[in-house]
Amino acid sequence: MQIGESDTDVAGHQETEDSGSHRIKKEEILSFRCVNRILTEDGLEAEFNLMRSALTRAPTAADFNRVGMGSGSHLLKLTTPRATLDQSVLRFPRAGSNEPAIFAPSVNAPDIPFAKIVYRPLEILGQTPKSLLDHIRAPDDLSASVFGAFASVFGNECLDALRDAVLGDGQKIVRLPDTGEFPTIFLPRPGGGDIQATPVSPVEAFMGFKNMSSAWFLKQEKDAPPVPRGRWTKQSISAKPQNISGAIGGPRQRFLATMPSVMCDYQASIMRYARGGSFPAWRDEDVESAILHYAGRLDMDYTNSDIRAGTDWYADQMILGALDFIEEVRKDARELLEREDKAEKALPLPPQPSALLLRRKWKKDDYQKAMKALTSGHFRDRERAALERLEA
């Protein structure tokens, strides 16, 4: 591939020519993203020459040193644009991973074209796209060819300056801007006192979150599958985002996540029962006192027809109340299954009224009284009669 002369179109876009007289705009070869130019290993030098021809001047070692020193995993300018250029970049490894953290540049606007040379993924046939910066940080079998091609075009001094800046310790942050835009957390020291910590987010989270959430902003096409929606907002982070990083464009995206409302005990018990769990407890505070009153009537030394009729009435009311509760639970459980398109699923059998009445928290002595009353011959007879009437 032979490189032709540079030219500028009427819109002010610088253009270059390749050997096929194909006019290429500057943004087609200088980019932070893949540009769909498939290369061979032998064509790397020609591609770097093409990038060089798109620049207004030849870069120096100092230019690439600034790009390298301005590259990091965390950019303080994402929090405040008032962070100075020499105090705005941090480098931290990825937690729990041997792969290097994603870097982004934070440099002055005139240095962005040089940063695009360093950060543009080189799409070599049959290989995963990797930028010059990627090859420096994680060399592979092709790295020597990439370094040689770059040095042939820009010189060994530029390659060494970039390599030293990228692989070095980077900037030492010793001060923050005098603003209240940074959150502050005080952590206790083991020996007393505290540490003032300022959490910052990795640039990977900013860019990855935008890529992940982009589907939520797509336009809904007619007859197409529904587009996922959510409570998302877009917030401008800067009138000139290139002042933060040329690799970051567009507004910041935020979302509101709300926890699902906590189920009340009854709703949770209905869900468990519908999925094959135990039957919900009848949590009516008056039931316990009614059972104990009924137990007291059974233990009375004296009885007559009025007392016996009253005792029958107490037993019947408790049984009818239990049966009503059982029917209410089964109705709610069936409605839940219908909402989940599982209406054909069979519900577990409900308990007998006596078992439901007994299933509650009792004091030790009261439990014995309730157990005796609800398993008595009198209650069993009234329960059997009520169930027979229900089935008739």
C-alpha positions in Angstrom: 0.0 0.0 0.0 1.5 3.3 -1.1 0.5 6.5 0.8 -0.6 9.5 -1.2 -0.6 13.2 -0.3 -2.9 14.7 2.3 -5.8 16.8 1.2 -8.8 18.6 2.9 -12.3 18.4 1.6 -14.8 21.3 1.4 -16.2 20.4 4.8 -12.8 20.9 6.5 -12.2 17.1 7.0 -8.6 16.1 6.3 -8.4 13.2 3.8 -5.6 10.9 2.7 -5.3 8.5 -0.3 -4.3 4.9 -0.4 -2.8 3.0 -3.3 -6.3 2.5 -4.8 -7.0 6.2 -4.8 -9.6 5.7 -2.2 -10.1 9.0 -0.3 -10.1 8.3 3.5 -11.4 10.8 6.0 -9.3 11.5 9.1 -11.9 10.0 11.4 -11.7 6.7 9.5 -8.2 6.0 10.5 -7.8 8.1 13.7 -10.2 6.7 16.3 -10.6 5.2 19.7 -12.7 2.4 18.3 -12.5 -0.2 15.5 -12.7 1.4 12.1 -13.3 -1.9 10.1 -10.0 -1.7 8.3 -8.7 -5.3 8.2 -4.9 -5.4 8.1 -2.2 -7.9 7.5 0.9 -8.1 9.6 2.9 -6.8 6.7 0.5 -3.8 6.3 1.1 -2.4 9.8 3.8 0.0 8.8 1.7 1.4 5.9 -1.3 1.8 8.3 0.8 3.8 10.8 2.1 5.9 7.8 -1.6 6.5 6.9 -2.2 7.7 10.5 0.8 9.9 10.3 -0.4 11.5 7.1 -3.7 12.4 8.8 -1.9 14.5 11.4 -1.2 18.3 11.0 2.3 17.8 12.4 4.7 15.0 13.2 4.4 13.9 16.9 7.4 14.0 19.1 8.5 11.8 22.0 7.1 14.4 24.4 3.7 14.1 22.8 3.6 10.3 23.3 4.9 10.7 26.8 2.0 13.0 27.7 -0.4 10.5 26.2 1.1 7.7 28.2 1.2 9.7 31.5 -2.4 10.8 30.9 -3.6 7.2 30.6 -5.2 5.3 33.5 -8.0 3.2 34.8 -9.6 6.0 36.9 -10.1 9.5 35.7 -10.7 12.2 38.3 -12.1 14.5 35.7 -15.1 12.2 35.5 -15.9 13.5 39.0 -14.9 17.1 38.5 -13.5 19.0 35.4 -11.5 21.1 37.9 -8.9 18.3 38.4 -5.6 19.5 37.0 -4.1 17.5 34.1 -1.1 16.3 36.2 -3.4 15.3 39.1 -6.2 13.5 37.4 -5.2 9.9 36.5 -5.0 6.8 38.7 -4.0 3.3 37.9 -5.4 0.3 39.7 -5.4 -3.4 38.7 -8.6 -5.3 38.1 -9.8 -6.9 41.3 -9.6 -10.7 41.1 -8.3 -10.7 37.5 -4.9 -11.1 35.8 -6.0 -9.1 32.8 -4.9 -5.5 32.8 -7.6 -2.9 33.7 -9.1 -0.9 30.8 -7.2 2.4 30.3 -8.5 5.7 28.9 -6.6 8.9 28.1 -7.2 12.2 29.8 -5.1 14.7 27.8 -5.5 18.1 26.3 -7.5 18.4 23.1 -4.4 19.0 20.9 -3.0 15.6 22.1 -6.2 13.6 21.3 -5.1 12.8 17.7 -1.9 11.2 19.1 -3.9 9.3 21.7 -6.1 7.9 18.9 -2.9 6.4 17.3 -2.1 4.8 20.6 -5.6 3.6 21.4 -7.0 2.6 18.0 -7.6 -1.2 17.9 -5.5 -2.7 15.1 -7.8 -5.2 13.3 -5.3 -7.7 12.0 -6.7 -10.6 10.0 -7.4 -13.6 12.2 -6.5 -11.8 15.4 -8.4 -10.1 18.2 -8.2 -6.3 17.7 -5.6 -4.8 20.0 -4.2 -1.3 20.2 -0.6 -0.3 20.5 -1.3 0.5 24.2 -2.7 -3.1 24.6 0.4 -4.6 23.0 2.6 -2.6 25.4 0.6 -3.7 28.5 0.0 -7.3 27.4 2.4 -8.3 24.7 1.7 -11.3 22.4 3.3 -12.9 19.4 2.3 -9.9 17.2 3.6 -7.3 19.5 7.1 -7.1 18.1 5.7 -6.5 14.6 3.4 -3.7 15.9 6.3 -2.1 17.8 8.6 -2.3 14.8 6.0 -0.8 12.4 5.3 2.0 14.9 9.0 2.8 15.4 9.6 2.8 11.6 7.1 5.6 11.2 7.4 7.6 14.4 10.9 6.6 15.6 12.3 4.6 18.5 12.3 7.6 20.8 8.5 7.9 20.5 8.0 4.2 21.2 10.4 4.3 24.3 8.7 7.4 25.6 5.3 5.9 25.3 6.4 2.6 26.8 8.1 4.1 29.8 5.1 6.3 30.5 2.5 3.5 30.2 4.5 0.9 32.2 5.8 3.3 34.8 4.1 4.3 38.1 2.1 7.0 36.4 0.9 10.1 38.2 1.2 10.5 41.9 -1.9 12.1 43.2 -1.0 14.3 46.1 -3.9 16.8 46.1 -7.5 17.1 45.1 -9.3 20.2 43.7 -10.6 22.4 46.4 -14.2 21.4 45.6 -16.9 19.5 47.4 -17.6 17.2 44.5 -15.6 14.3 45.8 -17.3 12.0 48.3 -15.3 11.5 51.5 -15.4 8.4 53.8 -13.6 8.2 57.2 -12.3 4.7 57.9 -11.1 3.8 61.4 -7.4 2.9 61.8 -6.6 -0.2 63.8 -4.4 1.8 66.2 -6.9 4.6 66.6 -7.8 7.7 64.6 -9.1 7.4 61.0 -8.2 7.5 57.4 -9.9 9.9 55.0 -10.8 7.9 51.8 -12.1 9.2 48.5 -13.8 6.5 46.4 -13.6 6.9 42.6 -15.1 4.8 39.8 -13.1 3.1 37.1 -13.5 4.5 33.6 -14.4 0.9 32.6 -17.6 1.2 34.6 -18.5 4.4 32.9 -18.0 3.1 29.3 -19.2 -0.4 30.0 -22.4 0.9 31.7 -23.2 3.0 28.6 -22.7 0.1 26.3 -24.8 -2.2 28.4 -27.6 0.3 28.8 -27.8 1.4 25.2 -30.5 -1.1 24.4 -32.8 0.7 26.8 -32.8 3.8 24.6 -33.6 2.1 21.3 -36.7 3.2 19.4 -39.5 0.7 19.5 -40.1 -0.5 15.9 -43.5 -1.6 14.8 -44.0 -5.4 15.0 -40.6 -5.8 16.5 -39.9 -7.5 19.9 -40.5 -5.1 22.8 -37.5 -2.9 23.6 -36.4 -3.2 27.3 -37.3 -0.2 29.3 -36.4 1.1 32.7 -36.1 4.3 34.8 -33.1 5.7 33.0 -31.9 9.3 32.5 -29.2 11.0 30.5 -27.2 13.7 32.1 -24.6 15.9 30.4 -21.3 15.6 32.1 -19.5 18.4 30.2 -20.1 20.8 27.3 -16.8 19.5 26.0 -16.4 15.8 27.0 -13.1 15.6 25.2 -11.7 17.7 28.1 -12.4 14.7 30.3 -11.2 12.0 27.8 -11.4 11.9 24.0 -12.4 8.2 24.4 -15.6 9.2 26.3 -18.3 10.9 24.4 -22.0 11.7 24.9 -23.8 12.2 28.2 -23.6 10.3 31.4 -26.3 7.7 31.8 -28.0 7.1 35.2 -30.7 4.8 36.3 -32.9 4.5 39.3 -33.2 1.0 40.9 -35.9 0.4 43.5 -36.1 -2.6 45.6 -39.4 -4.6 45.2 -41.8 -4.0 48.1 -41.5 -6.3 51.0 -44.2 -8.9 51.1 -46.4 -8.9 54.2 -46.5 -12.3 56.0 -49.7 -13.3 54.4 -48.5 -12.6 50.9 -45.3 -14.5 51.5 -47.2 -17.5 53.0 -49.6 -17.6 50.0 -46.6 -17.7 47.6 -45.0 -20.5 49.6 -48.2 -22.5 49.7 -48.8 -22.1 45.9 -45.3 -23.4 45.3 -45.9 -26.5 47.4 -45.1 -25.2 50.9 -47.0 -25.4 54.1 -50.4 -23.9 54.5 -50.4 -20.3 55.9 -51.1 -19.8 59.6 -54.3 -18.1 60.7 -53.0 -15.1 62.5 -56.2 -13.8 64.1 -55.4 -12.7 67.7 -59.1 -13.4 68.7 -58.8 -17.1 67.8 -56.5 -17.9 70.7 -58.8 -16.4 73.3 -61.8 -18.2 71.7 -60.1 -21.6 71.9 -59.1 -21.1 75.5 -62.7 -20.0 76.3 -64.0 -23.1 74.6 -61.6 -25.2 76.5 -62.8 -23.7 79.8 -66.4 -24.5 78.9 -65.5 -28.1 78.3 -63.9 -28.3 81.8 -67.0 -26.9 83.6 -68.3 -29.1 86.4 -71.9 -28.0 85.9 -73.7 -28.1 82.6 -77.2 -27.8 81.3 -78.9 -27.4 77.8 -78.1 -23.7 77.6 -74.4 -24.3 78.4 -74.2 -27.2 76.0 -75.8 -25.1 73.2 -73.3 -22.3 73.9 -70.4 -24.7 73.8 -71.7 -26.1 70.5 -72.0 -22.6 69.1 -68.4 -21.7 70.1 -67.1 -24.8 68.4 -69.1 -24.2 65.3 -68.0 -20.6 65.0 -64.3 -21.5 65.3 -64.7 -24.3 62.7 -66.6 -22.0 60.3 -64.0 -19.3 60.7 -61.2 -21.8 59.9 -63.1 -23.1 56.9 -63.6 -19.5 55.6 -59.9 -18.8 56.0 -58.9 -22.0 54.2 -61.2 -21.1 51.3 -59.7 -17.6 51.2 -56.2 -18.9 51.1 -56.9 -21.4 48.3 -58.6 -18.7 46.3 -55.7 -16.3 46.6 -53.2 -19.1 45.8 -55.2 -20.1 42.6 -55.2 -16.4 41.5 -51.4 -16.3 42.0 -51.0 -19.4 39.9 -53.2 -17.9 37.2 -51.1 -14.8 37.0 -48.1 -17.0 36.5 -49.8 -19.1 33.9 -49.8 -22.2 36.1 -53.5 -22.5 36.7 -53.4 -26.2 36.0 -51.1 -26.8 39.0 -52.8 -28.6 41.9 -52.6 -27.0 45.3 -51.5 -29.0 48.4 -54.3 -30.3 50.5 -55.3 -27.9 53.3 -55.2 -28.9 57.0 -58.3 -29.8 59.0 -59.9 -26.9 60.9 -58.6 -28.4 64.2 -55.0 -28.5 62.9 -55.2 -24.9 61.6 -56.6 -23.6 64.9 -53.8 -25.3 66.8 -51.0 -24.0 64.6 -50.0 -20.8 66.3 -47.6 -19.7 69.0 -48.8 -20.8 72.4 -47.6 -20.4 75.9 -46.7 -23.7 77.4 -49.7 -24.2 79.6 -52.1 -22.7 77.1 -50.9 -25.2 74.4 -51.8 -28.1 76.5 -55.3 -26.7 77.2 -55.9 -26.0 73.5 -54.6 -29.4 72.4 -57.0 -31.1 74.8 -60.0 -29.0 73.6 -59.3 -29.3 69.9 -58.8 -33.1 70.1 -61.8 -33.7 72.3 -64.7 -35.9 71.2 -67.0 -32.9 71.3 -64.9 -30.8 68.9 -64.2 -33.8 66.6 -68.0 -34.4 66.3 -68.7 -30.8 65.5 -65.8 -30.7 63.0 -67.0 -33.9 61.2 -70.5 -32.6 60.9 -69.4 -29.2 59.5 -67.2 -31.0 56.8 -70.1 -33.3 55.9 -72.4 -30.3 55.4 -69.7 -28.6 53.3 -69.3 -31.7 51.0 -73.1 -32.2 50.6 
